[in-house]
Amino acid sequence: VGYSHAFDESVKQMTSLPVMLSSLQQLTLVAPLYDLRPETKNKVLVITVNSDTFDDDQLVPKGLPKDSIRIVGMQKTSFGGWVTGGRSFCRFEVDAYDKASVEEGLESLYGEVKQQIESIESGGAAKVVCLVLECAEMPAYSNGLRRRFKLPVYDTMTAISFLQAGAGFGFSSSFMM
C-alpha cells in the first residue's frame, strides 16, 4: 500500500473525496509535529518490508528533510523474507506448521527496529521520535512496537482513522446537533 503513493495525483483527479493511498503521506503531518529540522537531529524511522525496492524520491513526500528520515528494510529478517515471498504471518506459533508465526515475525521485527534505534541514538547524537510503517502487512504489529519502544507509530490504520475522523464517521464530538 505504501508504494501506492505514486498514484495519488491520478486518483485525486477522479474524486472529490480526500485521497491518502499510502501511510507514507503521514510523513507530511509528522514532520512539523516532531520538528524534523536538521538542527534538532530528530529522526523518523520508516519501516518497509523491502528497502531494496523502496524509491525514496518517489515514495517520500516532497519537501521533507531527507536526512531526518531513515528507511529501514525488513528483507533480511524472517518477517521480511516471509512477506516479500508473498505470504503473511497469520497464525500463532502453536498453530504454525512452519516458522511463520506471529511471535516469530514480531520478534524479528523488534530486533531490527531495536538495532536501528540504538544505531541512531548511540552517543546521544540523535533521537528517534516516531515510526511510520509503510507496508499494509504491518498494522497488526503497531501496538507491539508502541509498547516495546514507547514511540508513536503511524501506519495504514492511523491514516484511515485520520480521514474517518475528519468526515465524522463513528466519532462524536462534545457538541451534538
Secondary structure in CASP SS format (residue, H / E / C, confidence):
PFRMAT SS
TARGET T0000
AUTHOR 0000-0000-0000
METHOD secondary structure of the structure
MODEL  1
V C 1.00
G H 1.00
Y H 1.00
S H 1.00
H H 1.00
A H 1.00
F H 1.00
D H 1.00
E H 1.00
S H 1.00
V H 1.00
K H 1.00
Q C 1.00
M C 1.00
T C 1.00
S C 1.00
L C 1.00
P C 1.00
V C 1.00
M C 1.00
L C 1.00
S C 1.00
S H 1.00
L H 1.00
Q H 1.00
Q H 1.00
L H 1.00
T H 1.00
L H 1.00
V H 1.00
A H 1.00
P H 1.00
L H 1.00
Y C 1.00
D C 1.00
L C 1.00
R C 1.00
P H 1.00
E H 1.00
T H 1.00
K C 1.00
N E 1.00
K E 1.00
V E 1.00
L E 1.00
V E 1.00
I E 1.00
T E 1.00
V C 1.00
N C 1.00
S H 1.00
D H 1.00
T H 1.00
F C 1.00
D C 1.00
D H 1.00
D H 1.00
Q H 1.00
L H 1.00
V C 1.00
P C 1.00
K C 1.00
G C 1.00
L C 1.00
P C 1.00
K H 1.00
D H 1.00
S H 1.00
I E 1.00
R E 1.00
I E 1.00
V E 1.00
G E 1.00
M C 1.00
Q C 1.00
K C 1.00
T C 1.00
S H 1.00
F H 1.00
G H 1.00
G H 1.00
W H 1.00
V H 1.00
T H 1.00
G C 1.00
G C 1.00
R C 1.00
S C 1.00
F C 1.00
C C 1.00
R C 1.00
F C 1.00
E H 1.00
V H 1.00
D H 1.00
A C 1.00
Y C 1.00
D C 1.00
K C 1.00
A C 1.00
S C 1.00
V H 1.00
E H 1.00
E H 1.00
G H 1.00
L H 1.00
E H 1.00
S H 1.00
L H 1.00
Y H 1.00
G H 1.00
E H 1.00
V H 1.00
K H 1.00
Q H 1.00
Q H 1.00
I H 1.00
E H 1.00
S H 1.00
I H 1.00
E H 1.00
S H 1.00
G H 1.00
G H 1.00
A C 1.00
A C 1.00
K E 1.00
V E 1.00
V E 1.00
C E 1.00
L E 1.00
V E 1.00
L E 1.00
E C 1.00
C C 1.00
A C 1.00
E C 1.00
M C 1.00
P H 1.00
A H 1.00
Y H 1.00
S H 1.00
N H 1.00
G H 1.00
L H 1.00
R H 1.00
R H 1.00
R H 1.00
F H 1.00
K C 1.00
L C 1.00
P C 1.00
V E 1.00
Y E 1.00
D C 1.00
T H 1.00
M H 1.00
T H 1.00
A H 1.00
I H 1.00
S H 1.00
F H 1.00
L H 1.00
Q H 1.00
A H 1.00
G H 1.00
A H 1.00
G C 1.00
F C 1.00
G C 1.00
F C 1.00
S C 1.00
S C 1.00
S C 1.00
F C 1.00
M C 1.00
M C 1.00
END
